Amino acid sequence: MVSEAQLKANKKWNDKNKDKQRIYRYRSYARKFIRDLADDNDLKELQELIHKRLNN
């Protein structure tokens, strides 16, 4: 069980770090998609998008 002080600290951090939370969540979704759901066509498309992004 989590103490009340820890819950309060977690809420405070969450309230101050909405952008970080969104980045962590999207990164997790992307990894899950790549590992478990993407087919070969999806992976090729993602590879192209990553290559374009890295070259810009």
C-alpha positions as CSV (number, residue, x, y, z in Angstrom):
1,M,0.0,0.0,0.0
2,V,1.2,3.5,-0.8
3,S,1.3,6.1,1.9
4,E,-0.8,9.2,1.7
5,A,2.4,11.3,1.5
6,Q,3.6,9.3,-1.5
7,L,0.2,9.7,-3.2
8,K,0.4,13.4,-2.7
9,A,3.9,13.6,-4.0
10,N,2.9,11.5,-7.1
11,K,0.0,13.8,-7.8
12,K,2.2,16.9,-7.5
13,W,4.7,15.4,-9.9
14,N,2.0,14.4,-12.3
15,D,0.4,17.9,-12.3
16,K,3.7,19.5,-13.0
17,N,4.9,17.1,-15.7
18,K,2.0,16.6,-18.1
19,D,4.3,16.8,-21.2
20,K,6.7,14.3,-19.8
21,Q,3.8,11.9,-19.0
22,R,2.5,12.2,-22.6
23,I,6.0,11.5,-24.0
24,Y,6.4,8.4,-21.8
25,R,2.9,7.2,-22.7
26,Y,3.4,7.7,-26.5
27,R,6.8,6.0,-26.4
28,S,5.3,3.1,-24.6
29,Y,2.5,2.8,-27.2
30,A,5.0,3.0,-30.1
31,R,7.2,0.2,-28.6
32,K,4.2,-2.0,-27.9
33,F,2.9,-1.5,-31.5
34,I,6.3,-2.3,-33.0
35,R,6.9,-5.4,-30.8
36,D,3.4,-6.9,-30.7
37,L,1.1,-5.6,-33.4
38,A,2.9,-4.2,-36.5
39,D,3.1,-6.3,-39.6
40,D,5.9,-6.1,-42.2
41,N,4.2,-3.2,-44.1
42,D,3.8,-1.2,-40.9
43,L,7.5,-1.7,-40.0
44,K,8.7,-0.7,-43.4
45,E,6.5,2.5,-43.2
46,L,7.8,3.3,-39.8
47,Q,11.4,2.7,-40.9
48,E,10.9,5.2,-43.8
49,L,9.4,7.8,-41.4
50,I,12.3,7.4,-39.0
51,H,14.9,7.6,-41.7
52,K,13.2,10.9,-43.0
53,R,13.1,12.3,-39.5
54,L,16.7,11.5,-38.8
55,N,17.8,13.2,-42.0
56,N,16.0,16.4,-41.3
